[in-house]
Amino acid sequence: MTATDNSIYISDKAKQKVVNLMTDAGVAEDPSYFLRVGVVGGGCSGLSYKMDFDNEVKPMDQIFEDKGVKIVTDLKSFLYLVNTELEFSDGLNGKGFYFNNPNASRSCGCGESFAV
């Protein structure tokens, strides 16, 4: 991945998992639905990631598309997530989504929170 245009990216593996989850949730065929990512206060390092499906764009939302997946975040979260790639692991060291965030100065052992 070459991050040159201040975006949010998704890996091939994460894209496939998002598509599968959207299908399971019954929203894959509805073009109004997208992946919402964000950052909230909390976690052992100060900030935590959040992720959900949504179909309501808010006025200050930032909208991106990578590999055919529409990704939306609020402006405040985008300041923390710029050039981040959403990835998915199904390995023995932990299964689930994780954010490969070049802006994080440190992250916790569980990988669910970070600091800048």
Secondary structure, 3 states (H helix, E strand, C coil): CCCCCCCCEECHHHHHHHHHHHHHCCCCCCCCCEEEEEEEECCCCCEEEEEEEECCCCCCCEEEEECCEEEEECHHHHHHHCCCEEEEEEECCEEEEEEECCCCCEECCCCCEEEC
